[in-house]
Amino acid sequence: MQEVRGDLSEYLNPLPERPKVIEALIQQILSLIAQAGLKPGDRLPSEKEIIAGTNASRSSVREALRALKTMGIIEARPGAGSFVKNVQPNLLLDPRHLRHFVNHNILIELLELRKLIEVESAALAAQRATPEEIQILQDDVKALERGVAEHRRPDEDLGFHLNIARATHNHYIAEVSVWIATFYQWDPDIPNEKDVMAHRRIYEAISSGDADGGAQAMREHLEEVENRFKNSSENNNSAI
């Protein structure tokens, strides 16, 4: 078993606040693998070392490592730590290509999971959201509207879904939603007017306390996203 070579903490830097912490962590770990010349079988810094080098929380570090494990980049060995499993040169050079290395079936299954979780989350948020949380969701919708008008993807697109999860006041729903969101951070597609209208319908239902309406609006939105994803994959004849 190969041990980590020297002090690799020089490749790690303090991270920004959420919601981009997980993405930044993954990018730093990929960069560390590339710059340090790690090969399959080499051990990564421990969770404690990554936390010390980035100022990230333990939960964020574990989410990032879990995502890399799911992608097949690293593997966890009980009692030993995390080890490099597979090195993809293009992936390590440009983390924006991550989405091309995530198995298509994984994303389809995650979309199915999103429907199971987020439909109910919208219903719970309609019952539990505070006035402050309702305001945040309204701001997210307005930000998405501006993003579509300017042909760009604002953070509030994905943030809208995460803020609905937080508005359920269920810690586990929020944590699972953040983990799922990790796999959609690199989607280059620009939201369109359908997304704006869908988010607006979801927001209006939640803000009015309509649990059934919120659930239905979320279900329709995610089904549209799923259909668009499947059509895009078929047209490109490649896994996204």
N, C-alpha and C positions, 0 to 999 in steps of 0.2 A: 504494500500500500504506500503510495507516494504522499509525502507531506507537503504542505504549502511552502513554497520557496521564498525565503526572506520575508521582509516586511512589505506587504502589498497595500498597506493603508494609504500609500502616496497616491494611489489611483482613485481614491474616494474623496468626495468633497461634501460640505454641508448642503442639505437639500432645502427646497422651498416648502411652503405650507401646502396642505392638500388643496385642490383635488389632484394635483399632478405628481404627488410624492411617489406613488407606486410606479408610474411611468418613468420618472427620473431615476428611481432606484434600479429598475430593470436596465435602463440605458447605461448606468454607471457600472453595473456588474458585467454587462456585455463588453463594455469598453475595457474594464479591468482584465477580462479574459483575453481580449485581443492584444492590449498593450503589454501585458505581462507575459504574453506568449504561452498561456496555459494550454495544456493538451488534455485529451480524454484521460481521466484517471487522476488528474491533479486536483488537490483540495482547494476549495474557496476559503476566504476568511470566514471565521465563525460569525454567528449572529451578533455576538457581543462586539466583535471587531467592526462589523459593518455599521452597527448602531453608533459606536464611538466615532467612526470616520465620517458619518453622514448626518448625525443628529436625528435620524429617523426613529420612529417608535418601533418597539418590538413587533407589534401587530403588522405594521407596514412592511418591515423587513420580511416577515414570514409570508405575507401575501405576495411579495415580489418573488421570493424563492419558490413559492408554490406555483406561481405562473410560469416561471422558467422550467420547473420540473414538468408541468403539463405540456409545455412546448417541446420537451425532449432535449433541452439544452443541458440541464444538470440532473443529478440524481442524489437522493438523500440516503445516507447509510446510517442506520440507527447506532447512536453512540459514537459515531466518527465524524459526522458533519455532512456538508454538501460538496459534491465532486462534479467536475466537468464530465459530461457524458458524450456530447456531440458538438463539434465545432463546424459551423457553417460560415465560411469566410465572408460572404456577402452580408449575412445577418449581422456579424460582429462589426463590420465596417459601417453599416448604416442601419441603426435600430428601427428606422421607419419601415424597413422591409419585414418587420416581425409578422405582420398579418399574413404574408405570403408563406410563412413557415408553419402557421397554425393549421392543423388538419381541418379540412372543410367540414367533416362530420362533427368535430368538436364544436365549431361555431353553430352548426345547426342544432346540436343538442343544447348549447347554451341559450340559443334563442327560444327553444322549448322551455328551458328552465326559467328564462325571463318571463314568459307568459304565465307560468305557474305562480311566480313570486310577485311580479309587478301588477298583475290584474288585481290580486288581493290587496297589494300595497296601496293601490289607488283607492280602493274601498275603505281601507283602514284610515288612510290619510284624510278622507272626507269626514270621518267621524272624530279624528283626534287632532288634526292640525291646528296649531295656535294661529292667532292673527298675524304674528310675525312670520310664521312659516308660510302662510298664504301669501304674504307680501313678497317673500323670496321667490315663490313659484311664479308670481306675476312678473317679477323682474326678469326671471329666466325666460319667460315667453317673449317679453319685449326685446331681450337681447338676441334671441333666436330670430325674431323678425328683422332686426338690424343686420344680423349676419347673412340672412338670405338675400336681403336687398344689396348687400355689399359683396355677395358671392364668396363667403368665407364661412368656416365652421367655428362658432364661438364655443368656449368652454361650457357655456350654459346649456348647450344641447344635451350632452350627457349629464351635466349637473342637474338638470331638471328632474331626470329619473332618480338620481341619487338623493335629491332633496325630498322627493316624494317618499322614498324609503325611510329617510330620517324622520319625516312627519308621521310615520306610523308609530313612533316612540317604542319601536321594538329593536333592541340592539342587534339581534342576530339577523334580522332582515336587512338592516343597514350594512352590516359587515359583509354579508353574502353579496349584496348588491355592489359594493365596492370591488369585491373580488371579481365578479362577472365583468364589471366595467373595464377592468384591466385589459381584457382581450379586444376591446373596441376602441382603444385610445389611438390606434394608428390608422383608422379608417379615413381615407382621403376624400371620400364622397362628400359633396357639399349638400347640406340640408336643402329641401325645396319647400314650396308653398304648402304642399300636403303635410309636411312635418309641422309647419307653423300652425296650420288649422287643427291638426291632431292635438298638439300640445295645448292649444287654446281651449279645445273642447274638454280635455282632461282637467285643465286648471279650473275652468268654469264649474265643472261638476264638483270638484273637490272644494272650491271656495263656497259653494252653495250647500255643502253637506250632503250631496247626492251620492251615496256610496254605490248604488247600482249603476248610475250614470257614469261615474268615474271608472268603475270596473269595465263597463262596456266600451267606453272611449279608449281605454288603455288596450283592451283586447284588440280592437280594430286597428289601432296604431301599430301594435307589434306584429299583427298579421300582415299588414302592409309592408313593414320593414322586412319580414321574413320572405315575402314574395319577391320583393325587390332584390334581396340578397341572392335568392335562388336563381332568379333570372339573370343577374349580373354574372354569377358563377358559370351558368350554362353558356352565356354569350362569350365569355372570355375563355371558356374551355380549360379553366384552371381553378385550383382551390384558392379561396381567399383566406 
